[in-house]
Structure formats: structure tokens, C-alpha cells
Amino acid sequence: MLDARAVVEIGTGTGVSGLWLLRGMRSDGVLTTVDIEAEHQRLAKETFADAGIASNRARTITGAGLDVLPRLTDGHYDLVFCDGDKREYAAYMAEALRLLRPGGVVAFDNALWHDRVADPAQRDEETTAIRDLGRAVADNESLVPVLLPVGDGLLMAKKVWEPEA
């Protein structure tokens, strides 16, 4: 859909979501995937190799998302996929807005958080952070949001292109 050539993923896990991202990108596209656990990065590389993905198409960076994202290039990315620490989702969004090109998309996994987000009685830190993120995305005039009620919820928002004055 985006003809993506540059994608950032926060939260590598075992590489399953990264593999789907790579399959949806251009054949020359590069995934930059960030995870605090070196073992996750090793498993992801193995997953990518087993699927026949060329090693130059995935750049793995071990580190905390909020330490790594500021070092990435402004306006260079087509998609930022967030599946890291839920309490840091608002900070990921701020970084994503800087990283995305106009028309790029930011996506947040677990946007329904086991049906807890819709229940106002649920006030734990992660649920509150995801709930606050949903409000912030909806209120941001530079974003066009959509919440997909698939799995545990996927919140996506397209960065609106605004001509420079």
C-alpha cells in the first residue's frame, strides 16, 4: 500500500512481525528493527534467513527504542511499527512523527490491550498509556487515524502531507 522502502519496527520479538513487514515492502526495502534483547535480534535474523530474506534487507539494532530512535534520520521512513513497551507509546509517537515522511504511517500493536482499554475501571499503567495514546492520535490534526479491531487491536495513523509555507 505504501510502496515502503524504509520501515522501523520497535520490538523485534522473534521476527514474525518483521517478516510480514518485509514481505509487504518493496523488494529493495530495508527494515530497521529495534529491541532491547540481543537474543530477540538473533532469533529474528534466523527467522529472516529461514524465509529467504537477504541479510541486507534487515538492520537489527539492540537497544531501548527511545535510545535508538533519536539517532535515526528525520523524514526518511514510510512506516513506523510500534510493539515495544506500552508505557512508552506516547514517546514512540513523538519520534515516529519526526521519522515519517509526509504520507507515512505509524502503527501501534495491542491498541485494545486485551479489551482493557475500553473498560474505564482498568487503570493500570500500560492500559492508561494505550488509552491516552488513542486520544492523542485522535486529537492530532496532522494525523488521519484508524483503529482496526483485529487480534488485540491495531491503531494506525497516516501523517498528513502539508505543503511548506
Secondary structure, DSSP 8 states (H G I E B T S, - for coil): ----SEEEEE--TTSHHHHHHHHHS-TT-EEEEEES-HHHHHHHHHHHHHTT--GGGEEEEES-HHHHGGGS-TT-EEEEEE-S-GGGHHHHHHHHHHHEEEEEEEEEE-SSTTTTTT-TT---HHHHHHHHHHHHHHH-TTEEEEEE-STT-EEEEEE------
